[in-house]
Structure formats: structure tokens, C-alpha cells
Amino acid sequence: MVKINSTEFGSITIDGETYRNDVVISWDGTVKEIRTSLRHVFGEPELKDILIKMPELIVIGTGDSGLLRVSEEVKRKCKQNAIELVYDISKKAIVKFNENVAKGKRVIAFIHVTC
């Protein structure tokens, strides 16, 4: 079972390994670093790859200070696909991810590691 250990400005530690970029983490243990320049908006380009795995829940970590925004289009697409969407500052988002993985849910997290 995958576990996000911690996050602080500029990094995230997952199963003991530290990453210095934004990441997408899946309930199945897959971790993908995202090295694109983010527009401080989680939008359809970021959502597209996540939807392929058909999660029950998407958790978005909006950064250390919560400056990453979630687009209205993402909210609408999640609702259309009956996917629960939760977003909060990254420290709170990783708690939500870990809790739901422990419950056996198909959850995917996008964690922004800066701002």
C-alpha cells in the first residue's frame, strides 16, 4: 500500500523516496513526477491522464500556501463522471489521500509542492 510520508515547500516524500516536483500518486503505488510549468491552475490537461484510471476520488494538494486553483471545468467533469473531488493545502491533502488508500478506495492525488 502506497503512503505519502510528508510534504514541505519544494518536496514530497512517498514511501521513503523524496521528489522535488509536483506528483500524481495512484492507489496502486504508481508515482509520476510532473515537470511541466504549471499555470497555478489544475485544469483539464492535468485531469485528462487521471481520468483514464477511473478513480473514485481525486485529491488535489493546492500547495504549501494553497495558491493552486482548481478550474470549474475540472469540478464539472468530476461531477459528470461521479468522481468525488477534494482539494486543500498539500499537507491536508496527503492526509486525505492516505486515509482513503487505507480504506481501499481507488484514489489518485495530484500534489503541488510549492506555493
N, C-alpha and C positions, 0 to 999 in steps of 0.2 A: 504494500500500500504506500503510495507516494505521500510525502509530508513536506509542507513548506515550513522550514525551521524558523526563519526570521527574515525581516527586511529592514533596511535602513537606507538613507539617501544614497542613491547610486549603486545599490546592490541588493540581491536577494539570495538566500541560501535555501536550497531544496535538496532534501536527503543528504545533507552534509556538503554539497557542492555549491560554490558561490558563482553567481552570474552577475555581470556588470551591465546588462542590457535588459530592456523590457522582455518579458517572457509570456508564453502561453503554456499552461500546465494542464494536462488532462488527468482524469481519474485513473487512467490506465498506466500512468507513470511517464508518459511522453512529455518532454520539455523541449520547447523550441524558443530559441532566442530571436527576438525581433530587432533587427538593426536598421530599421528604416527611420527616417526623420519623421517623427510623429507631430502632427499639427495640434497637439493638445486636445484632440477630439478623437474619441473612439467611434469610428463610423463604419459604414458598410464594407470598405476594403478589409478592415480588421475582422469584421464579423463573418465574412464570406467563408474563410477557411475553417472557422469554428463550427459553423452550421453543418458541415459535411459529416462531423462525428455524431450529430443528433443528440446533444446533451439535454438533460432535464433542467439543468441550472447553469447559468453563466454568471460568474463572479468577476467583477472588474475592480481592480485596485487603481484608484484615481491619483496615486502618487503620495508622496510624503505629506504634502500640504493639501491634497485634494483638488489640484488645478486641472486635471484631465477631465474633459466633459464627455458625456455620453450623448450621441446625437439622437434626435427624435426618431429618425429613421430606424436606428438600432432598436429603440424601445418598441416601435411599431412592428418590426419584423419578429422580434422575440414573442410579442403577444400573438401575432398571426400564427406562429409555429408552436404555440403553447409551451414556450420555454420561460421558466422563471428567470428574472434578471435582477441581480443585486449589485449595487456599486457603492463604494465607500472608500475612505482613505486606505492606502495599501495595507497598513498594519491591521486594520479591522477586517479587510477583505481576506487576508490569508487565514484568519481565524474561521471565517465563514466557509472557506474552501475546505480546510482541514476537518471541520465538523461534518460537512456533508459527504466528504470522501469516507470518513469513518462510518457513516450511516449507509454506505453502499450506493450512494447516488451517482449518476453519470453527470459529473460536474467538470466544467472547464473554467480555468481562471486566466484572465489577462491581467498581468500586474505591471503597472508603470512604476519604475524605480526611482524616478526623480520627481521634481516639483510636486 
